[in-house]
């Protein structure tokens, strides 16, 4: 299968890295580690490399909630 993908110019290592970076920006490190079965420190490193700052995200969401009037 790998050979067939290479013939189509699909690079497995590059695709894997891109997918991990995308997941690291969308998921907290603890969730990423559990889903992928990797150590939490590895997940944190992936998240930092992908600039997925969940502390900033949580702060932003909390500010948006405060700014909206109650229904």
C-alpha angles and dihedrals in degrees: 000000000000090000092051091051091049090053087056088051093248110145111209098200093049092047092049093050093047091050093049091049091050092049091047090057093048103041135051113252093248092056092044091052093049096046094047096037093236131135115273091238090057090050091049090051091051090049093050091047090051091046092237100160106184094177090061090045093052091048091050093050092049090052092049091051091052093048095055117084117238114260 
